[in-house]
Amino acid sequence: MASAGTGNFIDDDNFEEVEIHDYVPRKASFGVYLDGDSMEPTFKDGQLVWIEQTECLDSGDIGLFYLDGKTYFKKYIVKAAGSFLQLLNAKYKPLPIGEYSTFKIFGKLAID
C-alpha cells in the first residue's frame, strides 16, 4: 500500500500479484492500493491507482515517491523555494523534500 496519509514502508518483497478484471491504463507498470485520506476527495482510502514507472516528473504531476523511509502517493511540486509533496486534502500540510532527504520517484499516475 502507498500512503495517502502519513507514509507507509515499502520494499521489493512487500507486494502481491493479483488478477485484475477491470480496466488498466496502457502505460501502467504496476498498481498500488492507497492507505489514508490525504488525497481526498480525488483519490479515496483503499482505492487502487495505476503507476507508470519513471524516474522523472514535472511539477504538478501526481506520483508515487519514497521520502525518508516511507512511500507516498502525492502531487510533486517544484518551486524556487524548494520541492515538496502536496496533499490534496486541505487538512494536511505539504511534505518538504529537504536538502538531506532520501528521495526517489517511483513513477507517475498512469492515465490514458
N, CA and C atoms as an extended XYZ file, in Angstrom:
336
Properties=species:S:1:pos:R:3:atomname:S:1:resname:S:1:resid:I:1 pbc="F F F"
N         0.828       -1.189        0.000 N   MET     1
C         0.000        0.000        0.000 CA  MET     1
C         0.865        1.242        0.000 C   MET     1
N         0.426        2.238       -0.707 N   ALA     2
C         1.092        3.536       -0.712 CA  ALA     2
C         0.282        4.491        0.132 C   ALA     2
N         0.966        5.318        0.838 N   SER     3
C         0.275        6.216        1.746 CA  SER     3
C        -0.380        7.377        1.021 C   SER     3
N        -1.642        7.556        1.317 N   ALA     4
C        -2.337        8.788        1.008 CA  ALA     4
C        -2.657        9.380        2.371 C   ALA     4
N        -1.653        9.322        3.229 N   GLY     5
C        -1.760        9.764        4.613 CA  GLY     5
C        -0.379       10.086        5.144 C   GLY     5
N         0.039        9.392        6.198 N   THR     6
C         1.271        9.736        6.892 CA  THR     6
C         2.493        8.964        6.420 C   THR     6
N         2.361        8.087        5.455 N   GLY     7
C         3.517        7.368        4.921 CA  GLY     7
C         3.507        5.906        5.290 C   GLY     7
N         3.899        5.063        4.357 N   ASN     8
C         3.996        3.629        4.579 CA  ASN     8
C         5.373        3.154        4.187 C   ASN     8
N         5.779        2.016        4.754 N   PHE     9
C         7.030        1.396        4.365 CA  PHE     9
C         6.755        0.494        3.175 C   PHE     9
N         7.708        0.422        2.235 N   ILE    10
C         7.554       -0.437        1.070 CA  ILE    10
C         8.939       -0.956        0.698 C   ILE    10
N         8.991       -2.187        0.229 N   ASP    11
C        10.257       -2.736       -0.239 CA  ASP    11
C         9.980       -3.712       -1.359 C   ASP    11
N        11.031       -4.239       -1.947 N   ASP    12
C        10.888       -5.133       -3.095 CA  ASP    12
C        10.146       -6.417       -2.763 C   ASP    12
N        10.120       -6.810       -1.497 N   ASP    13
C         9.460       -8.052       -1.105 CA  ASP    13
C         8.028       -7.845       -0.641 C   ASP    13
N         7.596       -6.605       -0.553 N   ASN    14
C         6.291       -6.275        0.001 CA  ASN    14
C         5.289       -6.040       -1.125 C   ASN    14
N         4.976       -7.113       -1.882 N   PHE    15
C         4.000       -6.979       -2.950 CA  PHE    15
C         3.268       -8.296       -3.131 C   PHE    15
N         2.171       -8.204       -3.824 N   GLU    16
C         1.346       -9.374       -4.104 CA  GLU    16
C         0.837       -9.244       -5.526 C   GLU    16
N         0.933      -10.317       -6.290 N   GLU    17
C         0.382      -10.310       -7.634 CA  GLU    17
C        -1.089      -10.700       -7.556 C   GLU    17
N        -1.931       -9.920       -8.234 N   VAL    18
C        -3.361      -10.198       -8.260 CA  VAL    18
C        -3.859      -10.092       -9.695 C   VAL    18
N        -4.890      -10.846       -9.992 N   GLU    19
C        -5.503      -10.776      -11.309 CA  GLU    19
C        -6.541       -9.670      -11.305 C   GLU    19
N        -6.454       -8.787      -12.287 N   ILE    20
C        -7.346       -7.630      -12.368 CA  ILE    20
C        -8.289       -7.819      -13.553 C   ILE    20
N        -9.569       -7.629      -13.290 N   HIS    21
C       -10.571       -7.775      -14.345 CA  HIS    21
C       -11.110       -6.423      -14.810 C   HIS    21
N       -10.675       -5.351      -14.145 N   ASP    22
C       -11.106       -4.008      -14.517 CA  ASP    22
C       -10.119       -3.412      -15.513 C   ASP    22
N       -10.447       -2.226      -16.001 N   TYR    23
C        -9.605       -1.522      -16.954 CA  TYR    23
C        -8.260       -1.143      -16.324 C   TYR    23
N        -7.186       -1.359      -17.052 N   VAL    24
C        -5.840       -0.957      -16.638 CA  VAL    24
C        -5.281       -0.045      -17.730 C   VAL    24
N        -4.831        1.160      -17.379 N   PRO    25
C        -4.262        2.054      -18.390 CA  PRO    25
C        -3.089        1.402      -19.120 C   PRO    25
N        -2.947        1.685      -20.397 N   ARG    26
C        -1.887        1.087      -21.219 CA  ARG    26
C        -0.493        1.345      -20.670 C   ARG    26
N        -0.265        2.528      -20.141 N   LYS    27
C         1.067        2.897      -19.658 CA  LYS    27
C         1.366        2.411      -18.242 C   LYS    27
N         0.433        1.761      -17.606 N   ALA    28
C         0.621        1.322      -16.225 CA  ALA    28
C         1.685        0.236      -16.126 C   ALA    28
N         2.600        0.420      -15.188 N   SER    29
C         3.619       -0.587      -14.894 CA  SER    29
C         3.207       -1.449      -13.718 C   SER    29
N         2.492       -0.849      -12.763 N   PHE    30
C         2.030       -1.568      -11.578 CA  PHE    30
C         0.943       -0.747      -10.903 C   PHE    30
N         0.246       -1.372       -9.985 N   GLY    31
C        -0.805       -0.693       -9.234 CA  GLY    31
C        -0.516       -0.752       -7.747 C   GLY    31
N        -1.033        0.219       -7.016 N   VAL    32
C        -0.918        0.236       -5.564 CA  VAL    32
C        -2.261        0.649       -4.973 C   VAL    32
N        -2.548        0.087       -3.813 N   TYR    33
C        -3.735        0.491       -3.073 CA  TYR    33
C        -3.358        1.622       -2.136 C   TYR    33
N        -4.225        2.621       -2.034 N   LEU    34
C        -3.962        3.776       -1.189 CA  LEU    34
C        -4.408        3.516        0.242 C   LEU    34
N        -3.692        4.124        1.163 N   ASP    35
C        -3.974        3.990        2.583 CA  ASP    35
C        -4.015        5.390        3.181 C   ASP    35
N        -5.195        5.877        3.494 N   GLY    36
C        -5.324        7.192        4.103 CA  GLY    36
C        -6.202        8.122        3.283 C   GLY    36
N        -6.430        9.321        3.836 N   ASP    37
C        -7.366       10.261        3.228 CA  ASP    37
C        -6.714       11.548        2.728 C   ASP    37
N        -5.397       11.613        2.688 N   SER    38
C        -4.744       12.881        2.354 CA  SER    38
C        -4.894       13.292        0.894 C   SER    38
N        -5.340       12.385        0.025 N   MET    39
C        -5.521       12.737       -1.380 CA  MET    39
C        -7.003       12.840       -1.747 C   MET    39
N        -7.874       12.811       -0.732 N   GLU    40
C        -9.301       13.012       -0.977 CA  GLU    40
C        -9.557       14.490       -1.254 C   GLU    40
N       -10.546       14.834       -2.015 N   PRO    41
C       -11.635       13.974       -2.469 CA  PRO    41
C       -11.359       13.241       -3.779 C   PRO    41
N       -10.235       13.543       -4.454 N   THR    42
C        -9.974       12.942       -5.763 CA  THR    42
C        -9.670       11.459       -5.673 C   THR    42
N        -8.856       11.064       -4.693 N   PHE    43
C        -8.462        9.665       -4.510 CA  PHE    43
C        -8.890        9.215       -3.127 C   PHE    43
N        -9.497        8.048       -3.033 N   LYS    44
C       -10.091        7.554       -1.790 CA  LYS    44
C        -9.219        6.512       -1.093 C   LYS    44
N        -9.368        6.421        0.207 N   ASP    45
C        -8.724        5.392        1.010 CA  ASP    45
C        -9.102        4.016        0.455 C   ASP    45
N        -8.119        3.162        0.220 N   GLY    46
C        -8.369        1.818       -0.296 CA  GLY    46
C        -8.453        1.724       -1.806 C   GLY    46
N        -8.436        2.847       -2.500 N   GLN    47
C        -8.542        2.858       -3.961 CA  GLN    47
C        -7.282        2.283       -4.601 C   GLN    47
N        -7.449        1.550       -5.691 N   LEU    48
C        -6.343        1.060       -6.497 CA  LEU    48
C        -5.999        2.124       -7.529 C   LEU    48
N        -4.727        2.556       -7.556 N   VAL    49
C        -4.265        3.510       -8.559 CA  VAL    49
C        -3.147        2.860       -9.365 C   VAL    49
N        -3.040        3.270      -10.618 N   TRP    50
C        -2.062        2.692      -11.533 CA  TRP    50
C        -0.904        3.647      -11.716 C   TRP    50
N         0.309        3.105      -11.676 N   ILE    51
C         1.523        3.903      -11.748 CA  ILE    51
C         2.325        3.523      -12.997 C   ILE    51
N         2.745        4.542      -13.739 N   GLU    52
C         3.660        4.365      -14.859 CA  GLU    52
C         5.075        4.580      -14.317 C   GLU    52
N         5.888        3.552      -14.354 N   GLN    53
C         7.224        3.646      -13.789 CA  GLN    53
C         8.078        4.632      -14.573 C   GLN    53
N         8.621        5.615      -13.863 N   THR    54
C         9.513        6.619      -14.435 CA  THR    54
C        10.272        7.271      -13.292 C   THR    54
N        11.428        7.812      -13.589 N   GLU    55
C        12.218        8.481      -12.565 CA  GLU    55
C        12.134        9.994      -12.661 C   GLU    55
N        11.426       10.498      -13.668 N   CYS    56
C        11.317       11.945      -13.871 CA  CYS    56
C         9.854       12.368      -13.905 C   CYS    56
N         9.559       13.439      -13.197 N   LEU    57
C         8.216       14.009      -13.202 CA  LEU    57
C         8.319       15.512      -13.376 C   LEU    57
N         7.262       16.106      -13.877 N   ASP    58
C         7.146       17.555      -13.953 CA  ASP    58
C         6.426       18.047      -12.707 C   ASP    58
N         6.705       19.272      -12.335 N   SER    59
C         5.987       19.863      -11.219 CA  SER    59
C         4.491       19.822      -11.518 C   SER    59
N         3.713       19.367      -10.569 N   GLY    60
C         2.266       19.244      -10.729 CA  GLY    60
C         1.815       17.828      -11.015 C   GLY    60
N         2.741       16.925      -11.373 N   ASP    61
C         2.382       15.525      -11.614 CA  ASP    61
C         2.072       14.831      -10.296 C   ASP    61
N         1.138       13.908      -10.340 N   ILE    62
C         0.836       13.056       -9.193 CA  ILE    62
C         1.574       11.756       -9.397 C   ILE    62
N         2.218       11.287       -8.333 N   GLY    63
C         3.012       10.080       -8.476 CA  GLY    63
C         3.240        9.348       -7.176 C   GLY    63
N         4.112        8.354       -7.274 N   LEU    64
C         4.478        7.509       -6.139 CA  LEU    64
C         5.940        7.803       -5.807 C   LEU    64
N         6.207        8.072       -4.527 N   PHE    65
C         7.515        8.548       -4.096 CA  PHE    65
C         7.999        7.825       -2.848 C   PHE    65
N         9.313        7.807       -2.701 N   TYR    66
C         9.962        7.359       -1.476 CA  TYR    66
C        10.587        8.595       -0.850 C   TYR    66
N        10.242        8.865        0.398 N   LEU    67
C        10.788       10.020        1.105 CA  LEU    67
C        11.138        9.614        2.524 C   LEU    67
N        12.431        9.621        2.813 N   ASP    68
C        12.932        9.363        4.169 CA  ASP    68
C        12.340        8.099        4.799 C   ASP    68
N        12.355        7.004        4.050 N   GLY    69
C        11.974        5.708        4.598 CA  GLY    69
C        10.527        5.312        4.418 C   GLY    69
N         9.705        6.181        3.850 N   LYS    70
C         8.291        5.866        3.653 CA  LYS    70
C         7.892        6.143        2.210 C   LYS    70
N         6.817        5.491        1.780 N   THR    71
C         6.321        5.654        0.422 CA  THR    71
C         5.034        6.465        0.445 C   THR    71
N         4.931        7.401       -0.501 N   TYR    72
C         3.791        8.306       -0.564 CA  TYR    72
C         3.227        8.383       -1.982 C   TYR    72
N         1.917        8.568       -2.073 N   PHE    73
C         1.216        8.888       -3.311 CA  PHE    73
C         0.756       10.332       -3.155 C   PHE    73
N         1.425       11.259       -3.848 N   LYS    74
C         1.171       12.685       -3.665 CA  LYS    74
C         1.387       13.439       -4.978 C   LYS    74
N         1.156       14.736       -4.917 N   LYS    75
C         1.409       15.646       -6.033 CA  LYS    75
C         2.801       16.255       -5.841 C   LYS    75
N         3.628       16.164       -6.864 N   TYR    76
C         5.008       16.641       -6.827 CA  TYR    76
C         5.047       18.108       -7.239 C   TYR    76
N         5.629       18.956       -6.389 N   ILE    77
C         5.690       20.384       -6.656 CA  ILE    77
C         7.144       20.859       -6.538 C   ILE    77
N         7.583       21.594       -7.548 N   VAL    78
C         8.920       22.191       -7.535 CA  VAL    78
C         8.756       23.703       -7.693 C   VAL    78
N         9.294       24.454       -6.739 N   LYS    79
C         9.262       25.911       -6.768 CA  LYS    79
C        10.663       26.437       -6.480 C   LYS    79
N        10.860       27.703       -6.666 N   ALA    80
C        12.164       28.310       -6.388 CA  ALA    80
C        12.575       28.099       -4.934 C   ALA    80
N        11.588       28.067       -4.039 N   ALA    81
C        11.862       27.899       -2.612 CA  ALA    81
C        12.154       26.451       -2.228 C   ALA    81
N        11.948       25.509       -3.145 N   GLY    82
C        12.214       24.105       -2.853 CA  GLY    82
C        11.160       23.173       -3.430 C   GLY    82
N        11.358       21.903       -3.196 N   SER    83
C        10.435       20.868       -3.675 CA  SER    83
C         9.669       20.293       -2.497 C   SER    83
N         8.447       19.833       -2.771 N   PHE    84
C         7.660       19.202       -1.729 CA  PHE    84
C         6.602       18.310       -2.342 C   PHE    84
N         5.996       17.486       -1.504 N   LEU    85
C         4.882       16.642       -1.902 CA  LEU    85
C         3.612       17.275       -1.363 C   LEU    85
N         2.723       17.627       -2.265 N   GLN    86
C         1.467       18.311       -1.923 CA  GLN    86
C         0.370       17.283       -1.722 C   GLN    86
N        -0.422       17.472       -0.693 N   LEU    87
C        -1.570       16.628       -0.417 CA  LEU    87
C        -2.806       17.346       -0.914 C   LEU    87
N        -3.791       16.629       -1.432 N   LEU    88
C        -4.987       17.266       -1.979 CA  LEU    88
C        -6.002       17.614       -0.900 C   LEU    88
N        -5.982       16.906        0.217 N   ASN    89
C        -6.886       17.175        1.325 CA  ASN    89
C        -6.324       18.368        2.110 C   ASN    89
N        -7.091       19.443        2.186 N   ALA    90
C        -6.636       20.702        2.791 CA  ALA    90
C        -6.296       20.588        4.273 C   ALA    90
N        -6.713       19.519        4.938 N   LYS    91
C        -6.413       19.409        6.367 CA  LYS    91
C        -4.973       18.954        6.637 C   LYS    91
N        -4.210       18.646        5.580 N   TYR    92
C        -2.822       18.215        5.729 CA  TYR    92
C        -1.859       19.235        5.125 C   TYR    92
N        -0.687       19.363        5.728 N   LYS    93
C         0.355       20.263        5.246 CA  LYS    93
C         1.243       19.526        4.233 C   LYS    93
N         1.855       20.270        3.307 N   PRO    94
C         2.786       19.660        2.346 CA  PRO    94
C         3.980       19.021        3.061 C   PRO    94
N         4.582       18.033        2.414 N   LEU    95
C         5.767       17.366        2.944 CA  LEU    95
C         6.988       17.912        2.219 C   LEU    95
N         7.865       18.629        2.919 N   PRO    96
C         9.044       19.185        2.253 CA  PRO    96
C        10.054       18.097        1.902 C   PRO    96
N        10.700       18.264        0.753 N   ILE    97
C        11.797       17.389        0.359 CA  ILE    97
C        13.063       18.182        0.657 C   ILE    97
N        13.677       17.881        1.782 N   GLY    98
C        14.825       18.647        2.239 CA  GLY    98
C        16.105       18.321        1.496 C   GLY    98
N        17.079       19.175        1.677 N   GLU    99
C        18.380       19.017        1.034 CA  GLU    99
C        19.025       17.673        1.382 C   GLU    99
N        18.784       17.195        2.589 N   TYR   100
C        19.394       15.941        3.040 CA  TYR   100
C        18.394       14.788        3.098 C   TYR   100
N        17.233       14.967        2.499 N   SER   101
C        16.227       13.904        2.447 CA  SER   101
C        16.677       12.787        1.524 C   SER   101
N        16.249       11.578        1.841 N   THR   102
C        16.399       10.458        0.923 CA  THR   102
C        15.122       10.423        0.109 C   THR   102
N        15.236       10.682       -1.201 N   PHE   103
C        14.063       10.853       -2.048 CA  PHE   103
C        14.235       10.103       -3.352 C   PHE   103
N        13.158        9.430       -3.776 N   LYS   104
C        13.161        8.707       -5.048 CA  LYS   104
C        11.772        8.802       -5.664 C   LYS   104
N        11.734        8.941       -6.976 N   ILE   105
C        10.478        8.910       -7.720 CA  ILE   105
C        10.307        7.499       -8.271 C   ILE   105
N         9.202        6.827       -7.910 N   PHE   106
C         8.901        5.506       -8.457 CA  PHE   106
C         8.154        5.608       -9.786 C   PHE   106
N         7.307        6.625       -9.902 N   GLY   107
C         6.535        6.760      -11.126 CA  GLY   107
C         5.425        7.779      -10.963 C   GLY   107
N         4.668        7.938      -12.072 N   LYS   108
C         3.557        8.895      -12.050 CA  LYS   108
C         2.242        8.180      -12.269 C   LYS   108
N         1.187        8.847      -11.893 N   LEU   109
C        -0.153        8.317      -12.069 CA  LEU   109
C        -0.374        7.988      -13.534 C   LEU   109
N        -0.728        6.747      -13.826 N   ALA   110
C        -0.940        6.318      -15.215 CA  ALA   110
C        -2.380        6.602      -15.615 C   ALA   110
N        -2.523        7.409      -16.652 N   ILE   111
C        -3.843        7.702      -17.204 CA  ILE   111
C        -3.751        7.626      -18.714 C   ILE   111
N        -4.826        7.273      -19.352 N   ASP   112
C        -4.875        7.230      -20.810 CA  ASP   112
C        -5.743        8.328      -21.336 C   ASP   112
